């Protein structure tokens, strides 16, 4: 990984800094990482609530349990659902 040794300095108001800091924290990122992602066209997602992870794990477990026990179409649909949940709630979104 290339070393990050260049700085970009931006002046903001106290209120703007608080909003940026709050947004970064809700995504589990430092302000630098949050601003870097935003500047490069990504929209970082907020960290899902703790209740999400057991739910997601159970869905993944269900996918493994039904392997070969339901129609291919049903299995594919469930796998798509799990992938959609992961992409909507966990992965950063790249803007256009």
NULOTI-610798 format. One record per residue: residue number from 0; residue in one letter; x, y, z of N, C-alpha, C in turn. Coordinates in nm, 4 decimals, decimal comma, padded with zeros to 6 digits. Example, Ala and Ser with C-alpha at 12.3 -4.5 7.8 and 13.67 -1.06 7.14 Angstrom:
BEGIN
[rec 0; "A"; [01,3190; -00,5690; 00,7800]; [01,2300; -00,4500; 00,7800]; [01,3200; -00,3300; 00,7800]],
[rec 1; "S"; [01,2850; -00,2250; 00,7080]; [01,3670; -00,1060; 00,7140]; [01,2900; 00,0030; 00,7870]],
END
This chain:
BEGIN
[rec 0; "X"; [00,0836; -00,1170; 00,0000]; [00,0000; 00,0000; 00,0000]; [00,0883; 00,1236; 00,0000]],
[rec 1; "X"; [00,0515; 00,2186; -00,0817]; [00,1285; 00,3407; -00,0933]; [00,1149; 00,4256; 00,0331]],
[rec 2; "X"; [00,2247; 00,4824; 00,0766]; [00,2244; 00,5632; 00,1990]; [00,1504; 00,6944; 00,1761]],
[rec 3; "X"; [00,0676; 00,7299; 00,2691]; [-00,0060; 00,8564; 00,2622]; [00,0771; 00,9613; 00,3354]],
[rec 4; "X"; [00,1431; 01,0456; 00,2579]; [00,2296; 01,1447; 00,3206]; [00,2026; 01,2870; 00,2703]],
[rec 5; "X"; [00,0935; 01,3066; 00,1995]; [00,0552; 01,4395; 00,1512]; [-00,0686; 01,4851; 00,2252]],
[rec 6; "X"; [-00,0734; 01,6120; 00,2590]; [-00,1878; 01,6653; 00,3314]; [-00,2676; 01,7623; 00,2459]],
[rec 7; "X"; [-00,3959; 01,7657; 00,2714]; [-00,4850; 01,8648; 00,2116]; [-00,5552; 01,9325; 00,3287]],
[rec 8; "X"; [-00,5469; 02,0610; 00,3348]; [-00,6028; 02,1328; 00,4480]; [-00,7253; 02,2119; 00,4040]],
[rec 9; "X"; [-00,8316; 02,1963; 00,4757]; [-00,9582; 02,2616; 00,4439]; [-01,0079; 02,3317; 00,5693]],
[rec 10; "X"; [-01,0509; 02,4529; 00,5549]; [-01,1063; 02,5267; 00,6685]; [-01,2575; 02,5055; 00,6703]],
[rec 11; "X"; [-01,3080; 02,4754; 00,7887]; [-01,4519; 02,4559; 00,8086]; [-01,4941; 02,5303; 00,9344]],
[rec 12; "X"; [-01,6238; 02,5510; 00,9464]; [-01,6757; 02,6122; 01,0693]; [-01,6798; 02,5053; 01,1783]],
[rec 13; "X"; [-01,6980; 02,5495; 01,3006]; [-01,7088; 02,4549; 01,4121]; [-01,8269; 02,3610; 01,3899]],
[rec 14; "X"; [-01,9373; 02,4162; 01,3425]; [-02,0577; 02,3353; 01,3173]; [-02,0318; 02,2324; 01,2067]],
[rec 15; "X"; [-01,9643; 02,2725; 01,1001]; [-01,9321; 02,1783; 00,9914]; [-01,8414; 02,0665; 01,0416]],
[rec 16; "X"; [-01,7434; 02,1045; 01,1236]; [-01,6520; 02,0035; 01,1778]; [-01,7280; 01,9021; 01,2628]],
[rec 17; "X"; [-01,8200; 01,9499; 01,3451]; [-01,8997; 01,8596; 01,4285]; [-01,9831; 01,7650; 01,3429]],
[rec 18; "X"; [-02,0435; 01,8186; 01,2362]; [-02,1258; 01,7342; 01,1475]; [-02,0402; 01,6292; 01,0776]],
[rec 19; "X"; [-01,9229; 01,6696; 01,0290]; [-01,8332; 01,5749; 00,9613]; [-01,7870; 01,4679; 01,0592]],
[rec 20; "X"; [-01,7490; 01,5092; 01,1796]; [-01,7027; 01,4152; 01,2817]; [-01,8136; 01,3161; 01,3182]],
[rec 21; "X"; [-01,9343; 01,3661; 01,3339]; [-02,0484; 01,2799; 01,3675]; [-02,0746; 01,1794; 01,2553]],
[rec 22; "X"; [-02,0712; 01,2252; 01,1313]; [-02,0920; 01,1356; 01,0168]; [-01,9830; 01,0290; 01,0101]],
[rec 23; "X"; [-01,8590; 01,0699; 01,0317]; [-01,7472; 00,9755; 01,0278]; [-01,7626; 00,8695; 01,1361]],
[rec 24; "X"; [-01,7947; 00,9128; 01,2568]; [-01,8102; 00,8188; 01,3682]; [-01,9242; 00,7211; 01,3433]],
[rec 25; "X"; [-02,0341; 00,7688; 01,2838]; [-02,1474; 00,6784; 01,2583]; [-02,1125; 00,5722; 01,1554]],
[rec 26; "X"; [-02,0080; 00,5982; 01,0758]; [-01,9610; 00,5003; 00,9772]; [-01,8424; 00,4186; 01,0299]],
[rec 27; "X"; [-01,7981; 00,4500; 01,1511]; [-01,6842; 00,3784; 01,2082]; [-01,5519; 00,4169; 01,1440]],
[rec 28; "X"; [-01,5431; 00,5406; 01,0945]; [-01,4223; 00,5863; 01,0262]; [-01,3634; 00,7081; 01,0958]],
[rec 29; "X"; [-01,2332; 00,7273; 01,0758]; [-01,1720; 00,8521; 01,1211]; [-01,2202; 00,9633; 01,0282]],
[rec 30; "X"; [-01,2046; 01,0882; 01,0714]; [-01,2442; 01,1990; 00,9840]; [-01,1645; 01,1957; 00,8541]],
[rec 31; "X"; [-01,0354; 01,1661; 00,8632]; [-00,9518; 01,1617; 00,7424]; [-01,0017; 01,0557; 00,6451]],
[rec 32; "X"; [-01,0275; 00,9354; 00,6953]; [-01,0735; 00,8273; 00,6084]; [-01,2108; 00,8591; 00,5507]],
[rec 33; "X"; [-01,2991; 00,9164; 00,6319]; [-01,4326; 00,9533; 00,5858]; [-01,4238; 01,0569; 00,4730]],
[rec 34; "X"; [-01,3464; 01,1620; 00,4951]; [-01,3330; 01,2660; 00,3936]; [-01,2647; 01,2145; 00,2674]],
[rec 35; "X"; [-01,1657; 01,1268; 00,2840]; [-01,0978; 01,0672; 00,1683]; [-01,1969; 00,9875; 00,0844]],
[rec 36; "X"; [-01,2781; 00,9040; 00,1503]; [-01,3775; 00,8247; 00,0776]; [-01,4788; 00,9143; 00,0068]],
[rec 37; "X"; [-01,5276; 01,0183; 00,0764]; [-01,6254; 01,1097; 00,0154]; [-01,5639; 01,1813; -00,1047]],
[rec 38; "X"; [-01,4397; 01,2256; -00,0907]; [-01,3733; 01,2979; -00,1993]; [-01,3495; 01,2081; -00,3207]],
[rec 39; "X"; [-01,3327; 01,0785; -00,2961]; [-01,3085; 00,9847; -00,4063]; [-01,4375; 00,9250; -00,4618]],
[rec 40; "X"; [-01,5520; 00,9793; -00,4186]; [-01,6795; 00,9405; -00,4777]; [-01,7564; 00,8317; -00,4064]],
[rec 41; "X"; [-01,7122; 00,7923; -00,2874]; [-01,7831; 00,6894; -00,2118]; [-01,8758; 00,7529; -00,1090]],
[rec 42; "X"; [-01,9830; 00,6832; -00,0794]; [-02,0740; 00,7239; 00,0279]; [-02,0673; 00,6170; 00,1353]],
[rec 43; "X"; [-01,9791; 00,6348; 00,2352]; [-01,9677; 00,5326; 00,3398]; [-02,1015; 00,5096; 00,4091]],
[rec 44; "X"; [-02,1276; 00,3854; 00,4425]; [-02,2529; 00,3493; 00,5092]; [-02,2336; 00,3572; 00,6603]],
[rec 45; "X"; [-02,3437; 00,3902; 00,7268]; [-02,3402; 00,3878; 00,8731]; [-02,3268; 00,2437; 00,9197]],
[rec 46; "X"; [-02,2660; 00,2258; 01,0344]; [-02,2519; 00,0921; 01,0910]; [-02,3907; 00,0429; 01,1313]],
[rec 47; "X"; [-02,4305; -00,0752; 01,0831]; [-02,5626; -00,1270; 01,1214]; [-02,5696; -00,1509; 01,2722]],
[rec 48; "X"; [-02,6902; -00,1502; 01,3261]; [-02,7035; -00,1778; 01,4699]; [-02,6563; -00,3190; 01,5017]],
[rec 49; "X"; [-02,6201; -00,3405; 01,6267]; [-02,5692; -00,4716; 01,6685]; [-02,6667; -00,5847; 01,6373]],
[rec 50; "X"; [-02,7972; -00,5567; 01,6385]; [-02,8973; -00,6598; 01,6113]; [-02,8885; -00,7129; 01,4687]],
[rec 51; "X"; [-02,8284; -00,6357; 01,3785]; [-02,8178; -00,6786; 01,2392]; [-02,7318; -00,8034; 01,2237]],
[rec 52; "X"; [-02,6204; -00,8114; 01,2931]; [-02,5220; -00,9171; 01,2684]; [-02,5731; -01,0575; 01,2999]],
[rec 53; "X"; [-02,6422; -01,0809; 01,4113]; [-02,6986; -01,2142; 01,4329]; [-02,8032; -01,2498; 01,3265]],
[rec 54; "X"; [-02,8813; -01,1498; 01,2839]; [-02,9811; -01,1707; 01,1798]; [-02,9135; -01,2127; 01,0491]],
[rec 55; "X"; [-02,8094; -01,1416; 01,0122]; [-02,7354; -01,1731; 00,8893]; [-02,6711; -01,3109; 00,8996]],
[rec 56; "X"; [-02,6154; -01,3428; 01,0152]; [-02,5527; -01,4742; 01,0354]; [-02,6559; -01,5859; 01,0214]],
[rec 57; "X"; [-02,7762; -01,5648; 01,0737]; [-02,8811; -01,6664; 01,0619]; [-02,9235; -01,6854; 00,9174]],
[rec 58; "X"; [-02,9307; -01,5761; 00,8406]; [-02,9625; -01,5888; 00,6984]; [-02,8551; -01,6687; 00,6254]],
[rec 59; "X"; [-02,7294; -01,6409; 00,6546]; [-02,6196; -01,7144; 00,5922]; [-02,6244; -01,8613; 00,6316]],
[rec 60; "X"; [-02,6544; -01,8879; 00,7580]; [-02,6671; -02,0255; 00,8070]; [-02,7816; -02,0972; 00,7352]],
[rec 61; "X"; [-02,8912; -02,0259; 00,7151]; [-03,0042; -02,0829; 00,6430]; [-02,9647; -02,1202; 00,5000]],
[rec 62; "X"; [-02,8873; -02,0345; 00,4369]; [-02,8391; -02,0644; 00,3015]; [-02,7607; -02,1950; 00,2995]],
[rec 63; "X"; [-02,6757; -02,2144; 00,3991]; [-02,5964; -02,3364; 00,4070]; [-02,6835; -02,4581; 00,4380]],
[rec 64; "X"; [-02,7855; -02,4397; 00,5212]; [-02,8727; -02,5494; 00,5627]; [-02,9595; -02,6008; 00,4489]],
[rec 65; "X"; [-03,0077; -02,5105; 00,3648]; [-03,1006; -02,5522; 00,2592]; [-03,0304; -02,6002; 00,1325]],
[rec 66; "X"; [-02,8989; -02,5958; 00,1329]; [-02,8234; -02,6357; 00,0145]; [-02,8691; -02,7729; -00,0341]],
[rec 67; "X"; [-02,9255; -02,7765; -00,1535]; [-02,9694; -02,9014; -00,2143]; [-03,1061; -02,9489; -00,1687]],
[rec 68; "X"; [-03,1708; -02,8776; -00,0772]; [-03,2997; -02,9211; -00,0241]; [-03,4179; -02,8441; -00,0832]],
[rec 69; "X"; [-03,3897; -02,7387; -00,1559]; [-03,4945; -02,6613; -00,2211]; [-03,4581; -02,6436; -00,3676]],
[rec 70; "X"; [-03,5495; -02,5894; -00,4432]; [-03,5223; -02,5705; -00,5855]; [-03,4048; -02,4743; -00,6040]],
[rec 71; "X"; [-03,3394; -02,4882; -00,7156]; [-03,2267; -02,4008; -00,7478]; [-03,2716; -02,2552; -00,7506]],
[rec 72; "X"; [-03,3928; -02,2310; -00,8017]; [-03,4438; -02,0944; -00,8090]; [-03,4613; -02,0336; -00,6689]],
[rec 73; "X"; [-03,5173; -02,1123; -00,5770]; [-03,5374; -02,0645; -00,4399]; [-03,4034; -02,0376; -00,3726]],
[rec 74; "X"; [-03,3104; -02,1280; -00,3912]; [-03,1777; -02,1099; -00,3326]; [-03,1100; -01,9861; -00,3901]],
[rec 75; "X"; [-03,1180; -01,9678; -00,5217]; [-03,0585; -01,8502; -00,5851]; [-03,1222; -01,7214; -00,5344]],
[rec 76; "X"; [-03,2538; -01,7239; -00,5145]; [-03,3241; -01,6065; -00,4651]; [-03,2791; -01,5712; -00,3234]],
[rec 77; "X"; [-03,2643; -01,6705; -00,2394]; [-03,2180; -01,6462; -00,1025]; [-03,0752; -01,5923; -00,1025]],
[rec 78; "X"; [-02,9896; -01,6477; -00,1853]; [-02,8520; -01,5986; -00,1932]; [-02,8473; -01,4545; -00,2443]],
[rec 79; "X"; [-02,9339; -01,4224; -00,3399]; [-02,9416; -01,2842; -00,3888]; [-02,9872; -01,1898; -00,2771]],
[rec 80; "X"; [-03,0827; -01,2349; -00,1977]; [-03,1307; -01,1542; -00,0854]; [-03,0176; -01,1244; 00,0131]],
[rec 81; "X"; [-02,9411; -01,2255; 00,0483]; [-02,8288; -01,2066; 00,1403]; [-02,7276; -01,1098; 00,0789]],
[rec 82; "X"; [-02,6983; -01,1257; -00,0499]; [-02,6043; -01,0348; -00,1173]; [-02,6588; -00,8917; -00,1214]],
[rec 83; "X"; [-02,7881; -00,8774; -00,1468]; [-02,8491; -00,7440; -00,1494]; [-02,8407; -00,6775; -00,0125]],
[rec 84; "X"; [-02,8710; -00,7530; 00,0916]; [-02,8622; -00,6988; 00,2275]; [-02,7201; -00,6536; 00,2568]],
[rec 85; "X"; [-02,6239; -00,7370; 00,2206]; [-02,4832; -00,7034; 00,2446]; [-02,4447; -00,5770; 00,1681]],
[rec 86; "X"; [-02,4831; -00,5670; 00,0420]; [-02,4422; -00,4514; -00,0375]; [-02,5128; -00,3228; 00,0060]],
[rec 87; "X"; [-02,6386; -00,3321; 00,0446]; [-02,7134; -00,2126; 00,0853]; [-02,6697; -00,1633; 00,2224]],
[rec 88; "X"; [-02,6444; -00,2549; 00,3150]; [-02,6161; -00,2140; 00,4523]; [-02,4683; -00,2098; 00,4890]],
[rec 89; "X"; [-02,3840; -00,2813; 00,4173]; [-02,2457; -00,2914; 00,4622]; [-02,1433; -00,2277; 00,3695]],
[rec 90; "X"; [-02,1622; -00,2375; 00,2402]; [-02,0591; -00,1916; 00,1478]; [-02,0756; -00,0433; 00,1133]],
[rec 91; "X"; [-01,9635; 00,0299; 00,1022]; [-01,9758; 00,1708; 00,0655]; [-02,0300; 00,1837; -00,0766]],
[rec 92; "X"; [-02,1030; 00,2899; -00,1000]; [-02,1634; 00,3113; -00,2310]; [-02,0758; 00,4058; -00,3109]],
[rec 93; "X"; [-02,0489; 00,3692; -00,4342]; [-01,9696; 00,4541; -00,5228]; [-02,0639; 00,5446; -00,5997]],
[rec 94; "X"; [-02,0443; 00,6762; -00,5881]; [-02,1280; 00,7719; -00,6589]; [-02,0937; 00,7757; -00,8055]],
[rec 95; "X"; [-02,1785; 00,8393; -00,8813]; [-02,1553; 00,8475; -01,0259]; [-02,0892; 00,9774; -01,0618]],
END
